[in-house]
Amino acid sequence: MRLHGAETLSLIIFLEAVAFFLAALLHLGVPILGVTEARVVPEAIVQGLMGVFFAVSAYAIGKRKAWARSTALVVHTVGLVGFLFGTGLTLLGQAEFELHHIYNLIRLAALLAVFVFLLLPVSKTILSQ
C-alpha cells in the first residue's frame, strides 16, 4: 500500500495527536517507557484537548475536507505557541518542562516540519487532489 500526499500528512498529524495523548498521560503521572513528567493536571487537560484537535485535523485531511488545511494550520500554530510558552515558563523557573526528553524534541520537530509544509503553496495542491 502506497500512501499519497494527503494520506501521509494525515498519518503524520495522527501520530502528533497520539504524542499529545501520551503527553497528557505523562502529566497525569503515568510513566511511559521510563519517561516521567511532573504531575500537572491542567497541563494534562490541555495536552489531551490538543490531542483531540490534532486527531480532528488528521481526519479532515484524510477525508480532504474543505477546512482541513486551515484547521491543521491553526492546531499547529497553537501547538507551537504552547511549546514555546512552556519552554519560556521553564526558563523563567515557573514550570517544569523536560525539553531534553527525546519525545519532546521529536514532537517539536514534527510540529515545525508540518507547520512549515502547510505554509507552502504545494500543500494546497496536495490537499486538493
C-alpha positions as CSV (number, residue, x, y, z in Angstrom):
1,M,0.0,0.0,0.0
2,R,1.4,3.3,-1.1
3,L,0.4,6.5,0.8
4,H,-0.1,9.7,-1.2
5,G,0.5,13.2,0.0
6,A,-2.7,13.8,1.9
7,E,-2.7,10.3,3.4
8,T,0.9,10.7,4.5
9,L,0.2,14.1,6.0
10,S,-2.9,12.7,7.8
11,L,-0.8,9.9,9.2
12,I,1.8,12.3,10.5
13,I,-0.8,14.5,12.1
14,F,-2.5,11.5,13.6
15,L,0.9,10.5,15.1
16,E,1.2,14.0,16.5
17,A,-2.2,13.5,18.1
18,V,-1.0,10.3,19.7
19,A,2.0,12.2,21.0
20,F,-0.2,14.8,22.7
21,F,-2.3,12.0,24.2
22,L,0.9,10.4,25.6
23,A,2.0,13.8,27.0
24,A,-1.4,14.0,28.7
25,L,-0.8,10.7,30.3
26,L,2.7,11.7,31.4
27,H,1.3,14.8,33.0
28,L,-1.2,12.7,34.9
29,G,1.8,10.9,36.4
30,V,1.8,7.8,34.2
31,P,5.4,6.9,33.3
32,I,5.9,5.8,29.7
33,L,9.0,3.8,28.6
34,G,11.0,5.3,31.5
35,V,9.9,8.9,30.7
36,T,8.3,10.8,33.5
37,E,6.9,14.4,33.8
38,A,5.7,16.4,36.7
39,R,2.1,15.6,37.6
40,V,0.2,18.7,36.4
41,V,-3.5,18.0,35.8
42,P,-4.2,21.3,34.0
43,E,-1.4,20.5,31.6
44,A,-2.7,17.0,31.1
45,I,-6.1,18.5,30.2
46,V,-4.5,20.9,27.7
47,Q,-2.4,18.1,26.2
48,G,-5.5,15.9,25.9
49,L,-7.5,18.6,24.2
50,M,-4.7,19.3,21.8
51,G,-4.7,15.5,21.0
52,V,-8.4,15.7,20.1
53,F,-7.8,18.8,17.9
54,F,-4.9,17.1,16.1
55,A,-7.0,14.0,15.6
56,V,-9.8,16.0,14.1
57,S,-7.2,17.7,11.8
58,A,-5.8,14.4,10.7
59,Y,-9.4,13.1,10.0
60,A,-10.2,16.3,8.0
61,I,-7.0,15.9,5.9
62,G,-7.6,12.2,5.3
63,K,-11.1,12.9,4.1
64,R,-10.0,16.0,2.2
65,K,-12.5,18.3,3.9
66,A,-12.5,21.9,2.6
67,W,-11.5,23.2,6.1
68,A,-8.6,20.7,6.5
69,R,-5.7,22.9,5.7
70,S,-6.8,25.9,7.8
71,T,-7.6,23.6,10.7
72,A,-4.2,22.0,10.5
73,L,-2.5,25.4,10.4
74,V,-4.5,26.6,13.5
75,V,-3.7,23.5,15.6
76,H,-0.1,23.5,14.6
77,T,0.2,27.2,15.4
78,V,-1.4,26.6,18.8
79,G,0.8,23.6,19.4
80,L,4.0,25.6,18.6
81,V,2.9,28.5,20.7
82,G,2.2,26.2,23.6
83,F,5.6,24.6,23.2
84,L,7.3,28.0,23.2
85,F,5.2,29.1,26.1
86,G,6.1,26.0,28.2
87,T,9.7,26.4,27.3
88,G,9.6,30.1,28.3
89,L,8.0,29.3,31.6
90,T,10.6,26.7,32.3
91,L,13.4,29.1,31.5
92,L,11.8,31.6,34.0
93,G,11.6,28.8,36.6
94,Q,7.8,28.9,36.6
95,A,7.2,25.4,35.2
96,E,8.9,22.1,34.8
97,F,9.3,21.1,31.2
98,E,11.7,18.4,30.2
99,L,12.7,19.6,26.7
100,H,15.7,17.3,26.8
101,H,13.5,14.2,26.6
102,I,13.7,12.8,23.1
103,Y,9.9,12.6,22.8
104,N,9.6,16.4,23.3
105,L,12.3,17.0,20.7
106,I,10.6,14.7,18.2
107,R,7.2,16.4,18.9
108,L,8.7,19.9,18.4
109,A,10.5,18.8,15.2
110,A,7.2,17.3,13.8
111,L,5.2,20.4,14.7
112,L,7.7,22.6,13.0
113,A,8.0,20.5,9.9
114,V,4.3,20.1,9.3
115,F,3.7,23.8,10.1
116,V,6.3,24.9,7.5
117,F,4.9,22.4,5.0
118,L,1.3,23.7,5.5
119,L,2.6,27.2,4.8
120,L,3.9,26.2,1.4
121,P,1.7,26.6,-1.7
122,V,2.3,23.0,-2.6
123,S,0.3,21.8,0.5
124,K,-2.8,23.4,-1.0
125,T,-2.2,21.5,-4.2
126,I,-1.6,18.2,-2.4
127,L,-4.7,18.6,-0.2
128,S,-7.0,19.4,-3.1
129,Q,-6.1,16.3,-5.1
